[in-house]
């Protein structure tokens, strides 16, 4: 058994109170935040669409195996909050889910 567990955390929420300057900035950077480009990074990856309402942040969290799944979710939420705060983005309705990569079962095709 491994000493660490790797989680993929998705934090979803909605932008709130965007002023015109911030909206223009987000729209100008839209291509770089396309959901199809989304990757799981320790610092988080913000994705959104042109509606500028819902968004998601994908984080990869590696933690000791003796910590709980909830700890990974909490770490993902804190990462997302830091990313949003650093960008000056107000938000609401945050919710998060996590998947542990060590728990994912891969079914291989039989030949």
C-alpha positions, 0 to 999 in steps of 0.5 A: 500500500502506498504512503500517499494518496492522490486526489482529483478535486473539482470545485464548482461555483458561480462568479458574483458581482463582476464589474465591467473591467473584470468581465472584459478581462475574463472574456479576453482570457476565455480561450485559456480557460476553456473546459476542454483545456482543463487539467488537474494542477496542485495550484488549481486550473480555473475554467469557465464559459462566456456566460461568466456565471458558473466556473470550475477549478480542478486541483490535484491533491497529494496527501498522506494515506492516513488522512481522510477524503474530506481533508483532500476536499478541504485542501481543494477548496482552500486552493480554489479560494486562494486562486479566486482571491488572487484573481480578485474574483468574488464567488458563491455557491462553492461545492467540491467533490474528490476522486482518489486515483488509487481507488479507481478501478481500470477494466482492461479489455480481454483479448 
